[in-house]
Every structure is written in structure tokens, then in C-alpha cells.
């Protein structure tokens, strides 16, 4: 079994596709959170445990819309409202449910409306079908307790809720309708305290806005760096760096990865430094308590785990039936991918003894973060089948 190895030194790294911000529906932004949905727990109770799925640090919850067939909705703390994919709604025979009720295990949640909002890039970049989003109207109606290490989500009635374990409670503020907390980070030697949006739909650990880095003279360009993939919401390239440390409350993480991005902060507020994503949140039990404007961060068994960069230099998109067609969209020069002779447009038909039909995009991303023996890649190129050897290495 190949085990991940993380470089401990401060350096700028190349990060693959899954480090980019997760694509998300382009719903209208709201300056404040929408009104909470009406919540009814089963059997007159006040809690429900949800069998969630975690995909590349994204939280996916099983949802039935008006007792329809089950779907998986992404939990997105930056989405103003919950929504359903138009294609999925048509499949379920629910093009516009008049009174949408979302049925989750042990709890029913009634919304004023459920907009039809597509998310065209999600499937190709995440490697699973996009079916819908649970946004801030959902989070306002419950207390959500997310345990990334155990991959569980619990929902509670906010009135009697009290977090019973250890952890630190932080004040939650809202920036253009998005939850945010104070945190500290040290990128190149100076510790800065700033406001960060908490973004459950961001796969990587951190995103730092270029405007904030420039204003605070964080000159990551003076260190060797690589461009990340263009972001889903535009064509701007981003730079991925391993900063020195990041601190939430008393909890300090050494050497996390940060995506420096040209995207605008919410509300174009220059005081907002960036976003905290799933790569950081996965180290904690995280509690969203909108009713009391609080967040709890409680370190889990994964708190001291390392951030490991993509070591292939290859960008991939998934398409085709069951999203099993893995097409190379970019190969960066001077990386193991280019050394192996992989080219843009190549299709990965297998890795070692595993055919593409038995792989998934998240599984390939995990493989490309593990040092060990070289991989044998079966490649389809212009109607020919090639076998190429990919030897991963840290890109420092």
C-alpha cells in the first residue's frame, strides 16, 4: 500500500484539480442569510443522524424532495439558498414543487421555494453527478455538527442544543450572507489575524485572496511556484503555496496548503482575507450554530494529518457514462506527468491493474498524492493504446 508523505518545509507547490474551489451553482448572492426553513424531527425528537458521504472534503447529504427518489445534495455554507439541479428535478418529476419538503433521515425540512439551479462543472471536476445544494436557509433551521474524521453529520434542534464535548466556540459573523470567523495565518514569517469565510464547498484547506496578500505584502511570487488550474467560476489562474501555519482559536496547523486566488471577496470587502475549506475543516468536528451565531471547532483524530499536494502534474476531467472517461486537460512541464510523456487530450484507461471502469476521479486524485512504486498508466491517444510509467515526486 502506498502511503502519503508530506514535505515539512515552507514552499510553494503544485496542486491538482481537487485543490481548486469546488464548482457551485451560480445562484443570486444575498447580503444576509435567507429566512430559516421549517424543521420537524421524527417522533417528536430534537436530533437526527445523517448517513453523509464525504467526497474530496465535500459534504454530501441524502435528500428526498417531496418523498421522491433519493438524491445527494452538497452542503454549501456559502450558498444563499438551497436549490435542485434542473435535470435532477426533471428526472424526479419535480420541475417546480409548489411546497418543497426535503426529507432527510429522521427530519423533514420545509422550504418556501427550491430554485432550479444548474452546476455545469461539478460532475466533470468532482467526479460524481451534481443533484442539488443545501445552503444557508437549511443551516439556519438546524444546528449542524459535522465530524469529518468519522464522516458523520448530526442535525439538532437549535433551542435545546449545547455542545457537550471539548472544543472552542467562536463568534460567527456574516459577510454578504456567508458565515465567517476570525483566524490567524503566517504565510512568510508574519502572523496576521483576519476574517475568513467558512466554505464547506471548498475542497482545499485555504483560499487567500490576492488583493489581501498584496495589501499585506505577502510576496509568494518570490518563492518557486506553480500555477493551479483555472477556477471554475472564471479563467483566472491561481497559485498554490504551503504557508507556515494557520490557527483557529487555540488550534494551530503547521504547513497547510493555501490557494492564492484572484477572485473577489464576498461583498468586495477588503477586510476579508480568504476562505477556510474542507481540507482544513476535516481536522475538526465543526458545529454550525446559526441561531446563536456561533461555531465550534473541536480537533479530531485527523488534526495532525498532513496536507499532501498532487504530485503528478496532471489535470483531469471526468465525463461519459458513469463519469468513467478520464481526460487529461493539462500537463505541467517539469513534472512527473510530462516526464512520463503524458499529453493533453490523453484518456486514462487504467492504472496498474485497475481499469477505468473500476476507478473514480476522487480515487485517482488520492493515488496521485501517494509516494511509492511507479504507476503503470494505460493511455488512449488518437486511437492507439500506450503504456506509460508515472513516477511521483514532491514538486518542491
N, C-alpha and C positions, 0 to 999 in steps of 0.2 A: 504493500500500500504506500502510495506516495504521500508524504506529509508536507504541509506548508512550512516554509521558512521565511522569516521576516527580517529585513535589514533593520538594524537599530540606529544607524547613523542618520543625520538630517540630510535629506537630499530630495531632489525633485525626480519624480518617477513617471513613467508612462502607465496609464491605467486604461484598461479595456472598456468595452461598451457598457458593462454593467455599472461602472462608476459614474456614468453620466446621469443627470437628473432623469428620473423616470418620466416618460411621456404622460401627459394628463389631459383630461378633457378641457377644451377651451370654453368653459362657462364664463358668463359675465362676472367680473370681480365685484365684491361687495365691500363697502367701507367698514361695516360692522357685521358680526355674525348674524345669520338669519334666526328667526324665532325657533325655539326647540320643538322637535316633533313630540307627539303624544305617545307615551310609553306604557305598555301593560305587560307585566311579568306573569308567567304562567302560575296557576294555582294560588294566586294572591300573594306571591312571594316578592322578593326585592333584589334578586340576583339571578344571573344566568351564565353558564359557562359555554363558550362558543368554540366548536372544533375548527379553529382557524388553520389556514395554510400560510406559510411564510416562503416567499419566492424572491430570492436575491434581496433580502432585507425588506421587502414589501409585505404588508399585512393584507391577506385576502380572507374575507368572511363569507360564509354560505348564506345566501339570501333567497327567499321565495317572495316574489312580488304577487300579492293577492292570491296566495296559495298555489302559484304556478310551479313549474318545474324549477329545481334549484339552479342558482347561478352563483358565481364567485364575484363579489364586489371588492374593489380595492378601498382600503381605509386611507383617506387623504385629508389630513388635518389642514391643508391649505385650500381645499375646495369650499367655496361659499355654500353650495347646496349639494345634496345628493342627486344623482342622475342615473339613468339607464342608457345603455348603448341602443341606438335605434334599431340596429339589426337584431340584437338580442330581444328587444321588445316585440319585434315582428315575429320572431321565432316562437315566442311565448303567447302570441295572440293578444298582446297588451300594447298596442301602439300609443295609447294615451289613457291610462287608467284614471277614471274620474276621481276616486278617493284611494290613492295608493297606500296600501298597508304592506310593510316589509316584515315578513315573518322570518325571524331567526330562531334557532333552538332555544326555547324557554322564554321568548319575549317577542311581542308584536309591537311595531312602531308605525304610527300613522303620520303621514306627511301631508302638508297642504297641497303639494304637487310633486311630481317626479319628472323633471325635464328629460327630453330625449337629447342626449349629447354624445357625439361620437368621439373616439380617441384613436385616430387612424394609425399612429405609430406604435401603440402599445404592444400589439401582438408581435410585430417584427422585432422589436427591441427587447422585450421581456421574455418572449418565447412561450406565452400562453395566451389564449383568447381574451380579449377585453369584453367585459359584460356590464360593468357599472361601477359607480363610485359612491361611497358613503362619506359625506362631507361634514361640515360644521353643524348643520341642523341636526344631524344624527348625534354628534358628540355633545351637543348642548342638552340633549334629553336624558343622558345617562352619565355615569362615571365609568370610564373605560380603563381597565387595568390590563396592560399588555406585558406578558412575560416572554421576551424574545428567546431566552435560553431554553425554556420548556415548551415554547411555541404554543402558548395558550392565551386566550383573551377572555376576560370576565367582564360582564356588564352589571352595574349596580344601580339601584335607585339612589339618587343623589341626596335625598333628605336624611336618611339614617347613616349614610356611608361614613366610615372612618378607617383610614389605612392602619392596619394592626401590626404590621411588621416594622422593620427598621427602614431607614431611608431618610432623605432630606426633602422637605416641602419647600418649593419655590413659588414666588408670586408669578402668576401668569398675566401678561398684558396682551392686548390685541393690536396688531399692526395691519391696517387695511383688512380687518376681519380674520387675521391669521394669528394663532397663538404664538407667543414669544416669551423667552426668559432671558435673564442676564447670565452671561458666562464669561470666562477668561480664556484667552489663547495667546500662545507665544509662537510666532512664525519664524522669526530670525534673530531672537535674542531679547526682545522687549515684550513684557507681558501687558496685554491690553484687555480691559474689561469693556464689554459691548453687549448689545442686544442681538439675539439670534432667533429667527423664526424656527419653530419646531415643525419639521416637514416629514410626515410618515411616508410620503410618496417619493422621497429622495433616496436612492439606493446607497449612495456613498456616504461616508461619515460626515463630511462637512462640505459646505459650499461657501466661499468667501467672495463677496462682490469686488470686482476690480476697482470700482470707484472708492471703496473703503480702504482697500490695500494701498492705492495711490495716495489717498489723503493722509495715511499713517506711515507712508514711506516704507512699505513692505516690498522690497525690491527682489521678488523671487526670480526675476529675469537675469539677475547676476549669478544665479546658480544654474548648472546644467539642467535643462528641462526638455520635456516633450509635450507636444500638443495632444490633447484628448480629442475624442470625436466631437463633431458639431452637435450642439444641444438640440433636443427635439423641438424646441419652440423657436428655432432660428438657425442661422448658418454660422453663427459666431463660434470660433474655436475657443477652447478653454485649456488651461494648464493645470496639471495635477502635481501637487507637492506633498512631501512628508514634512509637516510642521513639527516644531519641538514638542508642544504639549497643548492640551485642551482641558479646561476644568469647568465642571458643572457642580455648583455647590462646593463641597469639600473634596469632590472626587476628580482626580487628575489622571488623564490618559496620556501616556507618553507616545510620541511619534505617530499620531494618526494621519491619514491621508486627507488632503483638502483639495477641492476643485476650485480654482480661481476662475471666476466667470464674469463675462461682460454683461450678463443680464441685469436688468434694473431691479432694485429692491422694491418690495411692496410699498405702494404709495409714493415711490421715489423718495423715500425718507432717508437722508444721508446718514442718519444715526444707526441704521441697521447694518450690521457687519456681514451677515450671511444667514445660512440655514443649517440646522442640525438635522442630519438624515439618519436613515436606518442603520448605516454602518456604525454610527455612534450609539444610537438608541438600543441596538442589540446587546449592549453590555449591561443593560439595566432591566429591572421591572419598572415600567413607565406608567404613571397614572395621569390621565386627563380628567380634571375635575372642573368643568366649566362653571358649574353653579357657584362654586366658592372661589373661582379664579385662581386655582392652584394646580401645580404639577408636582408629582412625587417622582424622585429618581432614587432607586434602590439598587445598588450594584448586585449583579447576578454572578453565577459561576463563570460567565464568559467575560467578566470585566477586564481581566488582564490578557485576553487574547489579542493577537497582533492583527493589524491591518496588513494585508498582503496584496501587492499590486498584480495586475495582469502581467505575465512575463512572456507573452507570445509576440506582441506587436501586431496582432491580427484583430480586425474588427469584423463582426459577423452580423447578419440579419437572418431571421427565420421566416420562412414562407412555405407555401404549398400545403398539401393535405396534412393535417395534424401538426403543422409547423415543423416538419422534419427536413425541409430543404434549407441547408445552412450555406449561405452565400457569403464569400469574402468581399467586403466592401472597401477595405483599406488595408494596406500592409506598410508599416512604417520602416523606413530604411535604417539599417544598422541594428535590427532586432532579430531575434531567433526566427521570426516568420520570414523575413527577407533572406536570411542566411539559408533557410530551408528551400528557397525557390518558390514559395507560395506567391501567387499573383492575385490582383484584384479580379473578381469575376469567377475565381475558382469555386467549386462546390465541394464541401467536405462530405464524402460518402461513408466514412468510417474512421474510427480512431482505435488503433491497436486491433483488438478482436471484436470491437463493438461496431455494428453497422449503424448508419444514421437513424434507422427506424427505432433503435433502442436507446438513442440519445435524446437530450433536450438541450436547448440553448443555455439554461442555467447550469446544467451538468457540464457542458463544455467550458463555460466560464470557470467553474470550480477546478476542472482539470488544468486549465492554463494558469492557475495560481499555486500549483504544486510542483516543487522541485523533485527530481528523481531521474529515473531512466528516460531516455528519449522516447517520444511518441512516434508511432508509425501512422501517418495520415494517408488515407486513401482519397485522392483528389480526382474530380472530373473536370477536364479542361478541353473545351472545344471538341467534345465527343470522344476524347481519349481519357483513359484511366491511368493515373500516375500514383506512385508510392513515394512519399517524401518523408524525411526524418526531421522531426522538430525537437530540438534540444533547448529546453527552457533555461533562462538565467535571469537573475535580478538585473534590471535595467538601470544601473546606477552609474 
